Amino acid sequence: MSTTQRGWELPLSEAQLDRLTKDMDEAHRETLPAMRAGAAALTEQVRDADGPADRGRRSFLLGAGGVGAAFVLAACSSGKGSSSSSAPTDLESPAVAAKAETYTGDLRIVALAVALENQAVGAYKATLAAAKAGKLGTVPPAVASFVTKAMAQHTDHAQAWNAVLTNAGKPAITNVPLSNQAQVTAALGKAKNVGEVAALALQLEDQAAETYLFATSNVKSQGAIETAATIAPVEAMHAAILHFVLGQYPVPDSFLPVNKAAKTSLLTV
């Protein structure tokens, strides 16, 4: 175990964290072909004159791929907040769509996904900058390696979703158009050690994973379902490793909850 200068101790060895990070990166690389195929399918559906067709929005989750995704998500969850109540209900709300006409229908869900991915990239980038400036005490190299890998994976996810937007003739999202971004930035700025940053990052990872899971049964296009279901387990792996970094064993849930899923009302575009 290694201790920082600011009262935080890494509760597992760096070798163990390195192995977890390696497994996470391998899993991410294995999902890339399916993720890109799903995004390409979504692009084709969006190009249809009448918009994305409703091709069995729940069929993917009920198939073998969906069962596998749900299993991985359950295995990586923390066991806390397992109730599925208070789930977001406005992913397709006409009121939300009327607020911003640039991204509508399933493309609004895609825009939310990009924004969440960009938010995570920015948080991890800020963490690395704070570590380099000595604001977090002594940061173990294994922690920096995890942060770097997770940031790169979020970047890959954002690029896949942005490709769908641009291929549909919509502007790519390169910033973080979320109403809670100022709060996230402020909280990161106040963090004094790796543990505090990890707790904040865990909130973002839980939100992303649960948003993708909720989207798989609440969007219309099969391509969107497949892309979200492919990415969600990777986000859940990020969360599981952060639980270990915080000294919390990620106890399996029977199914990942969706009460922390983001709503499209968070979008400011």
Summary of the structure (lengths in Angstrom):
residues: 269
radius of gyration: 18.1
end to end distance: 44.5
largest distance: 59.5
contacts: 930
relative contact order: 0.24
helix: 64%
strand: 1%
